Structure formats: C-alpha cells, structure tokens
Amino acid sequence: MTRPTSQRTTANALPRDGQPRPCPQCKETCAPGHQYCPQCGFPITEIIAPEEDRFVGTTLPGGHHILDLIGVGGMGRIYRAEQSVLRRTVAVKIVHPHLMADENSAARFLTEARAASQLNHPNSVAVFDFGRTEAGQPYLVMEFLRGKDLAQVAYEEGPLPFSRIVDVLGQVLAALGEAHDLGIVHRDLKPENIILQPLRRGGDFVKVVDFGLAKLRADPKSTSVTSPGIVCGTPDYMSPEQGRGDTIDGRSDLYAVGVILFQLLTGRLPFEAEAPTQVVMMHMSIPAPDPRQVCPKRQIPAALAEVVKKALAKSPAQRYQDAHELAQALRQAVEDLGDDAPPSSSSAFPPSLLVGEHTVCEACGYRVPAARYCCECAAPLPREQSIQMGVPFIGRDDDLAWLEARRPVSAVVQAARIVGEAGAGKTRLLEEFAGRCSVLGDKVFTLGPDPYFAGVSGHTLAEAIRMLARLDQQAIDEEAFPGAAPEAVLGLRDLFGNDRNNYLSPLERRHALSDALRWALVRAASNGRGVPILIIDDLERVDGPSRHAFADVLGEPPPVPALFVCSHVPGFESGWGAERSVARVLEELPAREVRLLVSPQMDLPQRDRFLPLYLDQAMRHQIEGGGQLPGRLVDLIALRIDTLDQDARRILQALAVLGDRAGAEDIAEILQLEPPLDEPVAALVARGMVTQVGSELSTRHPLIREIALAGIPVEVRRELHRRALRLEERKGAPLEVRTQHAYFSQQAFGALLLLEQVADRATARGDTATEVLALRRCLEIARQEISRGELDDPLRAVLIFSRKLGASLTRAGDFADAEGVLREALDLAGPASEDRAKILGALAHVAHGRRRAADALRCLDEAILVAESAGALELASTLADTRRAWSSP
C-alpha cells in the first residue's frame, strides 16, 4: 500500500524556518518562502513552531487548559489539553483564523461540533464541549485518542489479514450505523479518519473521527454545510452523488467504506489520476475494477469481491441500504472462509496478573481469571471456581493502627480525619476500621453524601440523626423526640420537613440543627453498651448544613463519649477544629509492595508509588485485554469506559446522570430501553464498574461516576438530564435534584426558577457556598440566553442575578469577586434605571464590608440620585436610611 498522507501532522514534525514544509491540507512540499501552498492555496504561514503558539498555556472558556500542540490539519490546529476539574487528558481542535472569513468552512466546523456531540457510540470519538475562544475562534473538545490511523497501520503492517479488515470495518460500520440513525452523514470517511488502538488480547479498538463534513439532514433549520453545487470531501473516497453535489444520505458513507475495503484488499485505490477532478469523474462514470484482477496474488475471495462490487455501485439504490446490512455481508464473507477464529487463549490474556486461578469460559472459549462472571463476555462462570477480583488490603497497617488508637475516647466527642486524593483507598480503610470497631462492640454508623450527588440540603445530617436516635417515620411524623430540648425540636422539625421555623434567622437555624445532632448523640450513647462512632466518607461532597452541624458539635460537644471519623480530599476545609480533631494523610502504596503483589508480566509504569485504585484499574484493564496503560488514573478509567460495549456504556452513563445509586427501572426509563437490563449490567459488574444489590445499581467508586459523566457527549448528556428531570418530577425528588437536572439540560426558564429556590433555601440555612453556586449558575444561564433567546429579557436577568450574586459574595466575605461581578453589571445597566441604583447600592455594601466608609457613602449618594431620577422613590428612601445608619457614630 502506498505511504499514507495523514492530516495529523505531529508537533515535532513541524518544520523550522528555512526548511521546506509539507502543506497540512494537500501534502505538497512548499518552499521556505511560500506564504501559500501553490497546489491548494493553504496559508503555510499558519504553521508555526509549538513554542510560538499563542494558545499553549491558555485555558478555554469551558475550563480546558491547553498543554501542547500535537497536529495541524486542513481545518484547524489540534492540541493536547487537560480538563481543569478531573485533569483528564482531552484533545482540542481550534479552527484556523483564515477560515473565519469563509462562510462555508466556518459552517463545516460548527456542524462538526453539533453533529459529533450527538454521537454516543464506543467507536465514535466523543465530543465533550464546543464553543469559541475569547478571540472568537471556534473550538471543539474531544476525547484524546492513543493509536495510529488506518492508513499508517496498513502501510506499516499491510497487507492486513481478511479477518482483521472485516473486524476493523465492522467497528467503523457500527459507528456509522448510529450516526445514520441520527440523520448524520460523515461525508469524509477515509483511512486517515479511522484510528486503531491495539488491544493486548489481539485485534483493534476502532474510533471514527472528524465528522467535520457531517450534515444534519434530520434538522431542516440547521445551516447546511454546503451551498448548492459546492462539493466537499476527499476525491479518492467520494461517492458519485457526492461528486455531483446531489443530496446524499448514509449510503454515500457506505460507498466510502467500499473504497477503503478495496484499498485494504489490493493495496491501491480503485481510481487514480493526476488531478482530483479526474478522480471524481472516474467515480461518477467508470465501473470499479474487480479487486481480484487488480491484485491476483492476494487471492481475494469471491465473497469479498462481491461485497466490494455492491458497495461501489454507482446508484445508491443498488448498494447496501444501511450499515448493518454491509457489516453482515462482510461477516458472512469471512465466515464462509472459516477465517473467523478468535485469538488463541494463550495470547488473549496474560497468564496471571494477581495470585489466583484461571478458568476457561464455556460461552466464549477464552482463558480468563476465575470470577463470578467472564471478563470478556460477562457469562456466569462456575461458582466453585469464582474469586473476588480486587487489590488486597495492603500497605495500610500503620494507617489502620492510627485509627484504632483513636478508639479509647474520653467522655467527650473526638474526631479523626483521613486525607487523601481520589483513589488513595480512603473508603477501603474506613470500611476495615468500621468492621473492627463493630467486632469490638462499638455502635458504628456509616454515612456519606446524598445518593443523587446533588447536595440535598440536610440529607446526611438527617440520616445521622435517624440512625443515632433510632427514629422511624412514625416517630418523626408524631414528633416523638423524648428528652429533646426546645432548640433541638426546632432543628428536628426543620430537618424532617415539619417546617414551622420561617421566623428563625440563618444563625438560629444553624444552632437548632446542631442541637438536634447533640440530642441524637446523647440518645445513642444511652442506648446500650458501646461507643457511637460516626464514619462520614467523602465529606467534601456532603451538603453544607450537614457539614456545619458536624463541625458545630465538635466545637461544642455534648458530655458523651463519641468518635467522628471522616475522609476528604486534600485542600478541603472541613471546619473541624484542631482541639478535638486530628488528621492523617493517606499516601500512595510504595512500589516495592506493589511489585511483590503483581506478576512481572504486568506492564506498570516506572514510578515510586501507586494509588490503589490505579493498581485495581490497571489489573482489570490488562485482564480485559486492553492495550498500553495510560500513566494517569483518570485517563485509565476513561479508557476502560470507552471500550465498554454500547449498552453497558449507556447504562453507566445513565447511572452517572441519576447520581451514585439508581434503580434499574429508572435507568431503563431515561435510556428508553425495555427492561430487564441483565446482560449489560452483568458486564458492568464483572468489569468492576458498578455494584448491584437487588435491582439497585451503584457506581463502584465516585471517580468512575465523575469520569463517566464527563465523558458523555454534550448533546447526549443534555437529553439524558431532560429525561431524568421528568422522572424525578414524577417521583417527587428533592428540590436540589430537580434543579441539577434542569440546569444540565439547559432548560433556561425552569432552571432559573429552581436555582432561585435553592439559593433562597441556602440563605435561610446559612449555607453561603450553596447560595453562591446557585446564583453563579443563574448568572451563567442569563448570559447564555443573550444569544439563545429563550428568555424575554435576558439582559435584565443578567443585571438581577449579578446583583444577587454580588450580595451573596459580600455576605461570604469575598469582596474582590463581589466587586468584579457588580462592576461588570454596572457597565450593562442603563444610566438612569432602577437596576443601576440597586447595583450601586450593592457596591456600597462591598465598600462598607471592606471598611472603606468614604467609598461606601459615595456609592450610596450616587445610588440615591439614580433611584430618584428613575422614579424609584421607595428604593431611594431605603438607600437614604442606610446612609444615615452608616453615617451615625
């Protein structure tokens, strides 16, 4: 096969000044003095050295930090970047500035973003975000791929075996099938747009990329990527109807698959000529040659030649009508040859990664580690040979001993904190400690965030009080709280929904909730023998009022022995004072202990320490037959999720949208699938992605949920949240849960109403962090609506929520941020409007909080004048009262 001309120019291949440079669009060699390619007109001056790239080191509006340039293509520059929250590696494509003046090219790029963000197939590249840089250049954030394109693989390893060709194209057709079902046509399918990632067990994992010429034929309102008579695509792979500029559908992509099949079988293209226009004309008018005649020494089977012939028919009506039909024809052609044997069991999996037994799965024939389910096909394995997969509890003896030393508590509440990054084994350590305490007779109560991961106000505190005081629903309904002081009763009423405390201030509510917890601790201490031990996992995810109550009780504990133990990530401020709280940092496992645990055949990165979760995921990845291990935990988990079967991956995504735990029926509803979901769920359980108790599923680790959620294509995630919102509204879910779904589904009006309610509730309970977050999201939605148009007056909404957010930040003591938000809003307000007067009044409060009396009074004076000129006399009077109060000694 001829050497490929990939568009993915690596950063290291970029030429220095004074050297010839290849055009990234047509590969013509250009002289150092050329400003434009003499063959296709591409501006060669766009290619600059990586150290001169102005985007490297910057952060995009979506929170993606650009690390380095990795390639230059005909439409844009491709960068390696990092998600700011999860630190997952992603790829970013930024369109070339010279294309911004080209209406057709700009439309093509934006259509790529819109089309590709609807694709949610394991063999399609996922699009996480898209938008514009501060300079107005469109960008696209995608999953970062590790592998080679099909053109390069065919050149280096060709000719490829027939079975491998069919396997690769079968995965390509699976991706195209989903795209065609959504009304999306690729329009530029070629070997350079097919990425192959080698698997340890043999074979390839395929990704189809660059739906840059995709056309949304299902959306009549969308901007067409081409104007009438304009031809887009690569001539070598262009269908006859595409060459004529006719309306096309998915069968045009199937023609391109036929060209690729011909090329992989013969080592050459079906039509070759010096000029691209000649190639297009040949596709339109000349019958495709028989691949057996082109390459007789290859001994191409007649069945495959027939597939080529039908795929390359000039008329779409005479081709395969959909991707499934073509894939089935390819599989049948190979089965007729008897060339469909799977990789041998000796090469499919490493003999051993952990100490343990292996067995042969009767369903698929692979030799796999003994477990409950086969890690290849999810079929049940013989129970007598089953073992539990996972990393043994090693390297934590000192940490466990440190926790056990906290047990002999005095007659007062004490606390211990386990601090470690995600995947350090905090939960596992707490589970071991809880088990030992239970054996010793302690009363252990295990808590965590709400199952929705939505910050449901008071959820964890309510669970703690229920368990400590042994409250059932009847006792709550009847307000049977024996021995509770009036202040504790107020807190219990507030917490359990019998809210008659609207007259309480935020500080009084906070005190009432902590009194309720003190009462419950006293009840627990008096109920039989044993010390109450409260274990709170992932404290940073727990809602604000609950965290405040735990911290307040530690600050003023009741006179009973009890132990609080929590875990959280580094940098989180727990609020647990040093007087009664001690902390221990959980380090990574030393490499010397890890090397004793695993087989030398396991290709771990060379480093001094490993996170336990990384070790667990690495073993699972290699046992599953995965390829080279990424060095970072988040990238490894993302890679394992990407290689899940489509149904299993969609179930994991739906579970992530719904929260940490959800019923199988709810998952089936938002996926619009018919239950039961036994097979894909069994696959997820076997791969250690989820746990199952009855019909309820839960992600095995919060980080798996976060990465699954972040990896959902943006349009797909919006739709899942829309369906989840309808589900949770019907079920009467908490306010915060409905708000979260409305926000992420981008239903502007409904989300603003719910977010305001969340902010009001947080204000009433003194939960400033939640209040600020809710109002930030309100302001974000209002700003977006300026261009979208769902709200009647988005500019007014921006002014309102800027003022509210500024006031909230002022109460939180974040004066610099408050002033920045308010000053920006002031620039948008009319010169003599009531909104301007209110914003000036809010700025006065910022200055007053900073103890800048003169600035505060000056802002108030201006606010009063604006309010009077706007006819807002009541507002002017209120502002004047404030001025008199601040002026008095």
C-alpha positions, 0 to 999 in steps of 0.5 A: 500500500502506498505511504499514507498522507495523514492530516495529523501532522505531529508537533515535532514534525513541524518544520523550522524556518528555512526548511521546506514544509509539507502543506497540512491540507494537500501534502505538497512540499512548499518552499521556505518562502511560500506564504501559500501552498501553490497546489491548494492555496493553504496559508503555510504561514499558519504553521508555526513552531509549538513554542510560538503558539499563542494558545499553549498555556491558555485555558478555554472558556469551558475550563480546558487548559491547553498543554501542547500542540500535537497536529495541524490539519486542513481545518484547524490546529489540534492540541493536547489539553487537560480538563481543569476539574478531573485533569483528564487528558482531552484533545482540542481542535481550534479552527484556523483564523483564515477560515473565519472569513469563509462562510462555508468552512466556518459552517463545516466546523460548527456542524462538526461540533453539533453533529459529533456531540450527538454521537454516543457510540464506543467507536465514535470519538466523543465530543465533550464541549464546543464553543469559541475562544475569547478571540472568537475562534471556534473550538471543539473538545474531544476525547484524546485518542492513543493509536495510529490511523488506518492508513499508517497501520496498513502501510506499516503492517499491510497487507492486513489479514481478511479477518482483521479488515472485516473486524476493523470495518465492522467497528467503523460500520457500527459507528456509522450505523448510529450516526445514520440513525441520527440523520448524520452523514460523515461525508469524509470517511477515509483511512486517515479518519479511522484510528486503531488502538491495539488491544493486548488480547489481539485485534483493534479498538476502532474510533471514527473521527472528524465528522467535520463534513457531517450534515444534519439532514434530520434538522431542516433549520440547521445551516447546511454545510454546503451551498448548492453545487459546492462539493466537499470531501476527499476525491479518492473516497467520494461517492458519485452523488457526492461528486455531483453535489446531489443530496446524499444520505448514509449510503454515500458513507457506505460507498466510502467504506467500499473504497477503503475495503478495496484499498485494504484488499489490493493495496491501491485505490480503485481510481487514480489520476493526476488531478482530483477532478479526474478522480471524481469523474472516474467515480461518477462514470467508470465501473470499479475494477474487480479487486481480484484482477487488480491484485491476483496474488492476494487471492481475494475471495469471491465473497469479498469481491462481491461485497466490494462490487455492491458497495461501489455501485454507482446508484445508491439504490443498488448498494447496501441500504444501511450499515448493518446490512454491509457489516453482515455481508462482510461477516458472512464473507469471512465466515464462509472462509472459516477465517473467523477464529478468535485469538488463541487463549494463550495470547488473549490474556496474560497468564496471571496478573494477581495470585489466583486461578484461571478458568476457561469460559464455556460461552466464549472459549477464552482463558480468563481469571476465575470470577463470578462472571467472564471478563470478556463476555460477562457469562456466569462462570462456575461458582466453585471456581469464582474469586473476588477480583480486587487489590488486597488490603495492603500497605495500610497497617500503620494507617489502620493502627492510627485509627484504632488508637483513636478508639479509647475516647474520653467522655467527650466527642473526638474526631479523626480525619483521613486525607487523601486524593481520589483513589488513595483507598480512603473508603477501603480503610474506613470500611476495615476500621468500621468492621473492627470497631463493630467486632469490638462492640462499638455502635458504628454508623456509616454515612456519606453524601446524598445518593443523587450527588446533588447536595440535598440540603440536610440529607446526611445530617438527617440520616445521622440523626435517624440512625443515632436516635433510632427514629422511624417515620412514625416517630418523626411524623408524631414528633416523638423526640423524648428528652429533646430540648426546645432548640433541638425540636426546632432543628428536628422539625426543620430537618424532617420537613415539619417546617414551622421555623420561617421566623428563625434567622440563618444563625438560629437555624444553624444552632437548632440543627446542631442541637438536634445532632447533640440530642441524637448523640446523647440518645445513642450513647444511652442506648446500650453498651458501646461507643457511637462512632460516626464514619462520614466518607467523602465529606467534601461532597456532603451538603453544607448544613450537614457539614456545619452541624458536624463541625458545630458539635465538635466545637461544642460537644455534648458530655458523651463519649463519641468518635467522628471519623471522616475522609476528604480530599486534600485542600478541603476545609472541613471546619473541624477544629484542631482541639478535638480533631486530628488528621492523617494523610493517606499516601500512595502504596510504595512500589516495592509492595506493589511489585511483590503483589503483581506478576512481572508480566504486568506492564506498570509504569516506572514510578515510586508509588501507586494509588490503589485504585490505579493498581485495581484499574490497571489489573482489570484493564490488562485482564480485559485485554486492553492495550498500553496503560495510560500513566494517569488514573483518570485517563485509565478509567476513561479508557476502560469506559470507552471500550465498554460495549454500547449498552453497558456504556449507556447504562453507566452513563445513565447511572452517572446522570441519576447520581451514585445509586439508581434503580434499574427501572429508572435507568431503563426509563431515561435510556428508553430501553425495555427492561430487564437490563441483565446482560449489560449490567452483568458486564458492568459488574464483572468489569468492576464498574458498578455494584448491584444489590437487588435491582439497585445499581451503584457506581463502584467508586465516585471517580468512575461516576465523575469520569463517566459523566464527563465523558458523555457527549454534550448533546447526549448528556443534555437529553439524558438530564431532560429525561431524568428531570421528568422522572424525578418530577414524577417521583417527587425528588428533592428540590436540589435534584430537580434543579441539577437536572434542569440546569444540565439540560439547559432548560433556561426558564425552569432552571432559573426558577429552581436555582432561585429556590435553592439559593433562597433555601441556602440563605435561610440555612446559612449555607453561603457556598450553596447560595453562591453556586446557585446564583453563579449558575443563574448568572451563567444561564442569563448570559447564555440566553443573550444569544439563545433567546429563550428568555424575554429579557435576558439582559435584565436577568443578567443585571438581577442575578449579578446583583444577587450574586454580588450580595451573596459574595459580600455576605461570604466575605469575598469582596474582590469577586463581589466587586468584579461581578457588580462592576461588570453589571454596572457597565450593562445597566442603563444610566438612569434605571432602577437596576443601576441604583440597586447595583450601586447600592450593592457596591456600597455594601462591598465598600462598607464590608471592606471598611472603606466608609468614604467609598461606601457613602459615595456609592450610596449618594450616587445610588440615591440620585439614580433611584430618584431620577428613575422614579424609584422613590421607595428604593431611594428612601431605603438607600437614604436610611442606610446612609444615615445608619452608616453615617451615625457614630 
